[in-house]
Amino acid sequence: MVVSPAVGYHRKDVCLRILSLFYQPQNIEEALRIRGEMGVDVTPLGGGTDIIVALNRSAAGAKHYLDLTHVEGYSDVRRDNGDWRLSAGASFSQLGRLPVRALAEASMTVGGPAIRNRGTIAGNLGTASPAGDGCVALMAIDATVELGHASRGKRVIPIDEYFTGFRQTALLEDELITSVSIPADWQTTWYKIGKRGSINISLVCCAVGLSPKGDVRIAFGCVAPTVIRAKSAEAIIEKGGFSEEAVEAAAQAAMKEVAPIDDHRASAAYKQAMCGVLARRLLGEMSKSQNVKTSKE
Ligand SMILES: Cc1cc2nc3c(=O)[nH]c(=O)nc-3n(C[C@H](O)[C@H](O)[C@H](O)COP(=O)(O)OP(=O)(O)OC[C@H]3O[C@@H](n4cnc5c(N)ncnc54)[C@H](O)[C@@H]3O)c2cc1C
């Protein structure tokens, strides 16, 4: 472990010097120990692409930082039987090369190349923004999130239970996100509506997943306090298959399930309408796929 004073500045009328301790553990045991002992007094730091922006905007930074980027294996991505196991520090550039369409495409729209090289999947989950593109893709493939603690060990929770409110999660203040697992055999598709072709925060984004057993997942970003699933729309497709009628009914149901708000990016009415458009488009696209099951048996 390396402990060194870190110096942060924020812009106000005067520059204020903030002295923090900056921990750089080399392995996960040490990282979990520091987090376990210090809890909220230490902020986990991945690529810093959210934290540094927040630091730049706010009057004070975190008390201390726990830089995870030197932890051995922190960015590993590997096959684990039927799953992909993404270590917490897997970057969007790495995820963009995975043969999991929704996650790969979502990852390749995050920021520009520099942000994709630094930004991590754990950071996306840690920030838990309703606009988190990685979170939407993970929600559509029943990902599981592994949370580690120094003495209690690890607990694995379904992504559906991870988001508990606006930027609130099931992560406890003495835990770290250690990995994310996703099934390797689902069909997925994804689309993001934004204002530009790149460095583009979502206005609305949608991911659809289909398991080999016929489970359907329809996830949206930017249309509720958290990333959400449109469960009644999913049930319509699971029951009725990908017929034109079922897709239309699911698109209508999805529009009723979301709860967008007016903000500086778009009106609530626009976002709600786009949920119908995206559900229709992605479910229609999936129905044309050769291996798609017509309904859950
Ligand atoms: C120019 C720009 C464009 C962007 N575009 C997009 C975009 O299109 N789509 C999108 O979704 N995001 C976008 N982002 C946001 C950001 O890149 C992502 O949210 C990214 O995933 C954050 O990852 P990070 O490793 O940099 O997180 P950090 O900034 O290091 O951390 C973010 C949060 O996660 C916590 N955290 C990090 N690692 C762990 C861990 N292992 N355990 C527990 N908590 C942890 C931190 O404490 C912090 O609260 C953009 C950011 C910038 C600056």
The ligand as an ORCA input file, in Angstrom:
! r2SCAN-3c Opt
* xyz 0 1
  C     -16.804     13.611    -20.984
  C     -17.558     12.497    -20.291
  C     -18.471     11.769    -21.026
  C     -19.177     10.727    -20.410
  N     -20.078     10.021    -21.159
  C     -20.784      9.034    -20.571
  C     -21.742      8.293    -21.344
  O     -21.953      8.519    -22.527
  N     -22.426      7.294    -20.701
  C     -22.224      7.001    -19.374
  O     -22.872      6.078    -18.856
  N     -21.323      7.687    -18.630
  C     -20.607      8.694    -19.183
  N     -19.705      9.410    -18.440
  C     -19.578      9.129    -17.013
  C     -18.446      8.152    -16.607
  O     -17.450      8.028    -17.592
  C     -18.979      6.754    -16.267
  O     -19.992      6.826    -15.276
  C     -17.877      5.793    -15.798
  O     -18.387      4.485    -15.782
  C     -17.316      6.106    -14.411
  O     -16.284      5.162    -14.165
  P     -14.950      5.584    -13.382
  O     -14.135      4.360    -13.193
  O     -14.284      6.719    -14.042
  O     -15.610      6.033    -11.994
  P     -15.042      6.991    -10.858
  O     -15.210      8.407    -11.249
  O     -13.695      6.553    -10.429
  O     -16.084      6.620     -9.698
  C     -17.473      6.844     -9.872
  C     -18.217      6.371     -8.616
  O     -18.109      4.968     -8.466
  C     -17.486      4.633     -7.219
  N     -16.654      3.460     -7.452
  C     -15.717      3.294     -8.438
  N     -15.201      2.050     -8.360
  C     -15.805      1.430     -7.311
  C     -15.717      0.112     -6.728
  N     -14.894     -0.824     -7.209
  N     -16.490     -0.167     -5.670
  C     -17.358      0.760     -5.169
  N     -17.516      1.997     -5.676
  C     -16.743      2.320     -6.746
  C     -16.721      5.868     -6.823
  O     -16.487      5.961     -5.422
  C     -17.639      6.960     -7.328
  O     -18.704      7.149     -6.418
  C     -18.965     10.440    -19.032
  C     -18.026     11.174    -18.297
  C     -17.323     12.198    -18.919
  C     -16.325     12.982    -18.111
*
